[in-house]
C-alpha cells in the first residue's frame, strides 16, 4: 500500500523516538497498514489518510464491507495502542469513540478500528465558554472505576517517570530551576494522599473531543491511566494557551478558569492548580528539549501565572 504519511506525524515521531527509530517504523508503515486493513472486519476499503492528522499515529478513513464508515488507527508500540484499546473497550462508547469490537477481532495489536466521527470538528471550533462547558460534560463520563486486573499505570507512576527529564532540563538551563522545583514540590505533595483512583483519559483537551452522530461530542485519543480527576482536568485548564498569553488579562483569566473548572466538576481547587502547574512545566520542558521552543515558552509562561 503506497501513501505518504502526514509530515506532522513524521516530525512528531522523530521528536518522540529519534529519527532512526521513527524512520524504521515509517518504513514498515505501508506493510503494517495493509495487514491491518486486511484483518479489520474481513476487509475494509481506504477512503483517504487524514492530514494533518495526529502526532502519535496514522489515521485512515475507511469503509467496512457492509458500507459502514470507520476509522483505522495504526500506531507504534510506544504509543501504547493496546492500552487505548483496553480503555475504549471499558468505556464501551460512553463519552468516548466506540471501539468496533466485533470487527476489531483479528486486527493487529498496533491498530484499532473505530467508529468514524467528524474529525474536522472539535471543541476548539466553539467559543471558549461553550467549549469548556461541553468538555466538562464529556470528561465527567469517562471517570469510572477501572476494570479489575487492568493494565493501566497510575498518575503517581507516570509523573515519577516525567520528573527526571524535568530535572535534566533545569540542569541545562538554570532559569528553569524555580519552576521545575515548584512543579515537583507540588507533585510530591499531591501523590502523598491521592483522593481517588479512577480511569482517566490522560490527555484530555478540547482538540480531543470531536463531533459525532450518536452523541454531540465524544472523546478520542486517550493515553489512559488511573488516578484523580484533578490530574485529567489539568491539561484542559491550559487549553488555548496562545490566546491566554496574547490577552492583557491572561493571568487572571487562567486562574479564574482553574477555579471555574474545579467548581463545575467538584474537584478541589488547590489540587487542580497543583496538577495544572506540574503538567504545564512538564510539557514546557519537554517541548524545549525537542526544539519546539514556542510551545515550550507558552506552557512555561502559563505555569508562571499559577
N, C-alpha and C positions, 0 to 999 in steps of 0.2 A: 504494500500500500504506500503510494507516494504522496507526500504533502510536506509543506514547510511548517514546522512548529512556530507559534507566535513568538516574536522577538522578546516580548515581555517575559515569557516563560524561560526562554534561553538565558536571558540576563539573570533572572532570579535564581535559576538552578546553579548558575556559576557562582553567584554570591553565597548560596547556601552550602553547596557541596564541593566547590572548587571547580575550575574549568575542566580539568581532566576527567573527573568523575561525571560531571554533567555531560560532557561530550560523549562519554561511553554510553550513558543511558539514552541520550538523544539518538545515538547511532542505532540502538536497538528498538527505538520507539515505533518505527513502522511495523516491525515484526510483532511487537507486543500488542499494538493496536489491532492488527489483523487477527491475531489469536483471540483477543477479547471480543471482537465483533463476530467471529465465527461461533464462539461459545455462548454469547449473550442471546437468550431467547431463541436458540437454534437458528440464528441468522438475523442480523439487522443490516439495514442499508444506511449508508452515510449520506447525510444532507450536507453538512459542512463543519469545518473546525471553527470553534468560537474564538474570535480575536477581538480585542487583545487578550481576552481570557484571563485566567488566574495566574498566580505566581508559584503554585506548587504542583499543578497537574495539567495534563492536556484534557480539554473538554470538547466533546464532539456531539453535535446534534444528529440524532439517528431516528429511523423509523423501525419499529419491530415488524415482524412478519405479518401481524394482523392489522398493520397500518397505524398502530398507536405511536405517537411521537414520544421520544425518550431522550435521555442524555447518557452518554457513556464517558466516564472519567477514567483516565489512566494516569497513575501516579508512581513515582519512585518509592522504594521501601522506606526512605527517610521521612516521607510524608505520612506514614502510618495509615495507609488506606484500610487495613484490617480493623483498626480502632474506630475509624469513621464508620465502617460498615456495622460494627457492633453497636455504636451509639444510635445510628439511624434505625437499626432493627429494634432497639429497645424503645425508642420514641414512637415507632410504628406510624409515622405520618403526623403525630400530634405536635404541632408547632414547627415541624421541620419537613424538608423534602422527603418524599417516600422512597424507600429502597424497594425496587421491584423484585421482591424476594423470589417469587416463582421463576422469573426469567433470569435472576441473578445466579441461580444454581448452575455450577459449572464454569462460571466466569472466573478468570484467574484472580489470584489474591491481590494483584496490583490494579484491579479495575472494579468499578461499581457501575451498575445500571440503575438509573434513577428516573423518576417522573420528570417530565420536562416542565420547567417554569418559564416565566418571561424574563430571561436572563438580562435583557436590556433595561429592565425597570426595577430598580432597587429603592429602598427607603431614601436614598440620597436624592431622589427625584422630587421628594416632597419638601415643603417648607420645614425649617428646623423644628419648630414646636410640634408640628404634626408628626414628623419623623420620629422624634423621641417618644411620643405617646404610643405610636404603633410599635416601636421597638420594645418598649416596656411590656406591652401586651403580648408580644411574641415570645420574649425571653422567659417570662414567668411560666409559660407552658413547658419549657424544657427542663425546669428544675424539679426533677423527680428523683426518687430513690434509685440508686444504681442497681443493676441486676446482681443476683447472687453469683459469687465467683467471677466477678467482672475483671477485665484486663487493664483497666484504666489506672494511670498514675494519679497521685494526689497533687493538690496545689503545693503542699509542702515539698514534695519531691521535685516537681518541675522548677519551682523557684530556687531551690537549693542548687540545681544544676546551672541556673542562669547567673548565680552570684559570682562565680569565678570569672567569666568573661567581663562582667561589670567591673570587678576589681582590676582586671588587666587593663581595661580601657582607662581607668583612673590613673594607673601607673604610667601609661603612655602620655596622658595629658592631665597635669596636676589640677587644672581648672575644673575638671570633672569631679574631683575628690569630694567636696562638700555635698553635692547632690547624690553621688553614689553612696556615701556614708549615711545620709539621711534616708535614702531608699532602703538600704539594707537593714538599718535600725528599725524602720517601720515594719519590714518583712519579719524580722526576728520576733518582734512583739506580737504580730498578727498570727503567726503559726504556733505560738505557745499554747493558746487555748481556742482552737477553731470552734465556732458555734454550731456547725452543721457539716454534713458530708453528703452532698447531693451531686447528681450528674450535671456537669456544666458543659456549655458549648466550647469554651476555651478561647475563642477568637471572635466573640460576638461584637458586631458593629453594624452600622446602617447598610453598608455595601454587601453584607452577608445575609440580608433579608430581601427576598425577591417576591414580586407579584406572582400570583398563582391563580388557577381556576377553582380549585376546591376549597380554597381559603384566600382571604385577601392577601395575606403575607405569610411566607414560610422561610425558615432559616436554612442556610446551606453552609457547606464548608466547615464543619466543626473540627476542632482539634481537642477532642473530649478528654476530660479529666474529672476528678471528684474533689469537692471542697465546698467553700461557702459562696453564697450568691454575690457577695460584695466583690469577689475576685472577677466574676464574669461581667459585672457591670462596669468594672474599672476601664476596660477598653472602650466601651460605649461612651463613657464620660469624656473621652478625648477626641471624639469624632468631630470632623470638620475643623481640625485644629488650625488649619491655614486661615480659615475665616475668623477664628477667635484671635489669632495673633494679629491679624490685619485690622481688627476693630479697636477703637480707642478705649473701650471698657472691657477688653478681653479678660483681664484677670478677675474682675468682679463677676463677669458672666460665667467664667469657668467655675468659680467657687459656688455660684448660685446653681449651676447645673448639677454639681455634685449633691448639693442639698436637695434639689428637686427630685433627682433620681432616687436618692435614699428614702425620701419621704413617700414617694409614689409606690415604691416596692417594699416598703417596711424593712429597710436594711439600715443597720447602724451607720450613721453619717461618718463617724471617725474611722471606722473600718473601711468604708468605701474610699475616703480620702487617702488613707494609708496605702491601699492597694492601687489606687489610681496613680499615686506618686511612684510606687515601685514599678508599675508596668510602663509608665511614661519614661522613666530613667532607663529601664532595661531596653525598651525599644529604641530610645535615642542613642544609647551607647552602641547597640548592635548596628544601627544604621550607619553611624560614623565609622565603625570598624570595617564595613564592607564598601565604604565610599559613597554612601547616599547622604551627603553632608546636609543638604537642605532638609530632608526628612528628620535627620538626627537633631539638627538645631531647633526645629519646630517643636519636637517632642520634649526636648530638654528645657526650652523656654517655658512651655506649658507646665512642666514639672516644677519649675522655679516659682510659679504662682501659688502652688499648693503649700 
